[in-house]
Amino acid sequence: MYRFWRKLNLAIDVPKIVTQIAERYDLNLPPKIVMFHYDDSADILYVHFEYPAKSVDSKIVDKYGEIVLGLNSKGKIVNLTIINAATYNQ
């Protein structure tokens, strides 16, 4: 689903994780990742589908509260936060 034009040496595979989460929770995520940040000390992945991602509301996707969608004023998904992201990197 998500592809980079060249292989990057990252601590985690961002496109793989986002695709797995979209498939697991049947999410219709935007097709383009504009920006991301991985905090390895906290193991949190922040993915932005718009920049600036102006979210005014959020929606917890999973039962543990580890996957959170950021929604704009029209209810469109503009960002995604994944806590314990490394568990999806396997």
C-alpha positions in Angstrom: 0.0 0.0 0.0 2.7 2.5 1.0 5.9 2.6 -0.9 9.1 4.7 -0.6 10.9 5.4 -3.9 14.1 4.1 -2.3 14.9 1.9 0.6 15.7 3.8 3.8 17.6 2.4 6.7 15.0 3.0 9.5 14.6 1.6 13.0 11.1 0.4 11.9 9.3 -0.2 8.6 6.7 2.6 8.6 4.8 1.6 5.4 4.6 -2.0 6.6 3.2 -1.0 10.0 0.7 1.5 8.6 -0.5 -1.1 6.1 -0.8 -3.8 8.8 -2.9 -1.5 11.0 -5.1 -0.4 8.1 -5.8 -4.0 7.2 -6.3 -5.3 10.8 -8.7 -2.6 11.8 -10.3 -2.1 8.3 -9.3 1.6 8.1 -9.6 3.7 5.0 -6.4 5.7 5.6 -5.2 8.4 3.1 -2.9 6.9 0.4 0.1 9.2 1.1 2.3 9.5 4.1 3.6 13.1 4.2 5.7 12.9 7.3 6.4 10.6 10.2 8.4 10.6 13.4 9.4 7.6 15.5 10.3 8.1 19.1 12.4 5.0 19.9 12.7 5.8 23.6 8.9 5.8 24.0 8.2 3.4 21.0 5.7 5.8 19.5 5.2 6.3 15.8 3.5 9.5 14.6 2.3 9.4 11.0 1.0 12.5 9.2 -1.1 12.3 6.1 -1.4 16.1 5.8 1.0 18.8 6.8 0.2 20.6 8.9 -2.1 18.0 10.3 -4.7 20.0 12.1 -6.6 17.5 14.1 -9.5 18.7 16.3 -10.7 15.3 17.4 -9.4 11.8 17.9 -10.7 8.3 17.7 -9.2 5.3 19.5 -9.1 2.3 17.2 -8.0 -0.6 19.3 -9.2 -1.9 22.7 -5.9 -1.0 24.4 -5.8 2.7 23.3 -2.5 2.2 21.4 -3.8 3.3 18.0 -5.3 6.7 17.7 -6.6 8.5 14.6 -6.4 12.3 14.4 -9.4 13.8 12.7 -9.9 17.2 11.2 -13.0 19.4 11.5 -14.7 17.4 8.7 -13.9 14.0 10.3 -11.2 13.2 7.8 -8.1 11.2 9.1 -5.1 13.5 9.1 -2.7 11.7 11.4 -2.2 8.4 13.1 -0.4 7.7 16.4 0.8 4.2 17.2 2.0 3.4 20.7 4.2 0.3 21.1 4.9 0.5 17.3 7.8 -2.0 17.4 5.3 -4.8 18.2 3.8 -4.2 14.7 7.3 -4.2 13.1 7.7 -8.0 13.3 
